[in-house]
């Protein structure tokens, strides 16, 4: 059975815009530490930290899974942190190492944001990871496998929802070139889901009972 990988829960990133008064204009007393709307950035031992988590590890483990909104907001926070450090830290050598690392992170994040938008058709995001197709973060292969093992009404409803999303991709009205790379995978999964749905008994629609007939003159009970 395909397994959905465990995703480490990342620090929360607020999506509220930053006001000018919220960006510090002088260095705090704690070296590299900078707090932005409750999110604490720091630089220790050659590592950029977010809420005491290693940012490199956070990006590596979650870059393909989290939403574009998360990464857009984080990139804005990092840009603020970069600008603040450039003006506040008086250690050219360490600052150069910090800026190089932060620039590499932003490059990865911006690349992923672009890819997220490129891999979206009519609101349905798609991503192929190690042979597994993810639609809006849902592993289609795993859903199909679980539905085969547990044929329940809920599983049928879930399969129909996934099949509808696949249909959106198959129509590909926007001519998305990235979709063309996974077209065969989508078609095979769509066929597999169609075959699985046929294994379910057709829904029985219960008809209302006929209304009682009024007795006319001369009719007997």
N, C-alpha and C positions, 0 to 999 in steps of 0.2 A: 504493500500500500504506500503510495507517495506520502511523504511526511511534509507538513507545513513547518518550516524552520522556526525555531524560537527566536523572537525578536526582542532584544534588550530594550526595556522601556527607557526612552531618552528623557532628558530634562524637558520640562514644559517650556515652550517659547510663546509668550504672549504675542498676539497679532495686533495689539493696539499701536497706533503710530507714536513715535517719539516726539515730544515737544522740545523746543530749544532749551527750556529750563531743566530738562532731564538729562542733558548731556554735560558731564562735568567739564569745566574749563580749567581746572587746576589739578595737579596730581594729589591723590589721597595719601594718607600717611602709611599705607600698606604696600608700598612698592608697585608691583604689577597688577594688583587687584583692582577691578573696576566693576561696579554694580550698575546694571541698566534695567530698570523696571523689575527689580527683584531677581534678575538673572546675574550671577556672579562669574565674571571672567577673570582668569589668572594665568600666570606663566611661571612654571616651576620645573626645574630639572630638565629644561629643554622641551617641555610639553605645554601646549596651550590647554587650559582646563575650563570646562563649563560646569558650574556647580560641583566642582571637585572631581568631575569625570574627565578622563582623557578624551579630548575632542577628536583626535585621530582615530581612536577606537570607536567612538560614537559614529563618526562618518563612515568608517569601514563597515560596520555592522548594520547600518540603517539607511544608507544612501539610496538603495534601490526600492525601499519599502515605504518610507514616509512621504507625505504629500508635498507637492511643489510649494504649497503655502508655508509649510514648516521650514523648508530650506530657504525660501525667499526671506522670511522673517529673520532666520538665523544669520543669513548673509548680511542683512542690514545691520544687525547687532555687531557682527565681526568687523564690518567697515567702520563703525563708530569706535570700536576698541582699537583698531589699527590707527585711526587718525589721532585718537587720544594718546596712545603710546608714542607715536612719532613726535608729539609735542611735549610729552611729560617725562620720558625716560632718558636719562643722561648716561647712556652706556652704549656707544655706537656699535661695538662688536656684537653684544648680546641682542641689541635692537635689530641689527641686520639679520641675525639668525631667526629672530621672532617674525620679522616681516616676510622672510622667505617662506617660512612654514605657513603663515597665515595666507599668503598669496596662493600657495599650493592648494590649501583648503578651499579658498574662494573659487579657484579654477575648477576644482572637482564639483563643487556645489552648483556653479553656474552651468557647467556642462550637463549636470543631471537635471536641472530645472528646464533647460532647453529640450532635453530628451523627453522629459515628462510631457511637455506640450506637444512635441512631435509624435508621441505615442498615445494620442487621444483622438478619438473619432466620435463626434456627437455626444460628448460627455462620458464616453466609455474609454478608460485608459487601459492599455494592454502592455504586457511585458513578458518576454520569454526568458526564464531563468532555469538553467540546467535541464532543459527539456520540458519544464513545467510552465503552463500558460497561466498568467495572473491577469484577471480582469478586475479593475478597481480594487486591487489588492486581494482578490479571492482566487485561490488556487483551483482552477477548473478541473485539473486531473484528479486532485484529492477529493473534490466534491463528487465527481462521477464515481470514483471508487467507493466512497462511503455510501452513496445512494444505491449502488449495486448490492452492498452488504446489508443494508437496512432499507427495504422497500416499504416506505411509509407514506401517508398522504403529505406529510411535511416535506419529505425528500422529493416527491413529485413536483410540488410547488417550487422548491428550490431549483430543481433541474430546469423547469420551464423558464424561470427567471434568468438563469445562466444562458439557456438556449436563445432567449430574446436578445441578450447582450451580444452573443455570437452573431446573431442575424444583423445587428447594427454594423458590426465589423465587416461582415460579408457583403453588405450593400456598398460600403466604402464610398459613399457619395462624394467625399472630399478628395478622392484620389490620393490618399495618404501613401507615400512611397515606403514608409516603414512597415505598414501593414502587409505590403506585398511580400516582405521577407518571411512572414509567418502565416501566409495564406493557407499553405498545405496543412499546417498544424491545426489551424482553426477549422478547416473543412473536415478533417478527420475527427476532431472532437465533436463537431456538430452532428456528424453521422452517428457517432457512438452514443450521443445523448438521445437522438431520435430513435435509435434502436432500443435503448433502455426504456424510454417512455412508452414504447409499444408493449412492453412487458406488463405494464400496469393495466388493471381492468378498467374498461371505460367507465366514466362517471355516469351514475344512474340519476336521471332527473325525475324526481317524484312529482307526478301530475296531481293537481287538486282533485278532490272527489267531486263527482257530478252533482249539480244542484238538484234538490228534490223536485219532482214534477208536480205541479199543481193539479188537483183533481177537478175534472170538469163535470158538468151535469151528466148523469147516467153512468159515471165511472164508479166502480166498486173498490173498496179497500182490499 
